[in-house]
Amino acid sequence: MLKIAYDVVSGLKAAYQLNLIHRDIKPGNMLVTKDGTAKLVDFGLAVVQGGADENEDIWATPFYVPPEKLVREPDTYLGDIYALGATCYHALAGQPPFYANTSSLEEMIEIKSAGVDLKSVAPDATTGTIKLFEKMMAHSAADRPASYDVLLSEIQKRQT
């Protein structure tokens, strides 16, 4: 999972250098090539960093949407970091981080305010990996890795 995360973060960093935010990180938008390289696809919901989203609706997959999106804060790369963390959680746990059988925005906000406990559902994952993915899913965007470079470094530390 760390190798896949590293590849996807590298792709997100490249997109961010072009001022893009993906906004739809989820398992279905990550493909793995025959040689084991993970690729991020489907930039259909991407926006320019700092640009306005002209759609007033919230377009997101509930399991992976960052909490700040639900309260209509501007999209940033930190939302992509959250969604990747939620995707990695799902891969390690075999289940999404939150169950959200609701279309209520208020209920989704409440569900997302609960912390995650990856260790309880993925006991074989290393402590460092668990802490990293949980940090990526921090409720407050300010508590997530501060940049793609920081995140890449954190992933690399855990791969060795």
Secondary structure by P-SEA (a helix, b strand, c coil): caaaaaaaaaaaaaaaaacccccccccccccccccbbbbbccccccccccccccccccccccccccccccccccccaaaaaaaaaaaaaaaaacccccccccccaaaaaaaaacccccccccccccaaaaaaaaaaaccccccccccaaaaaaaaaaaac
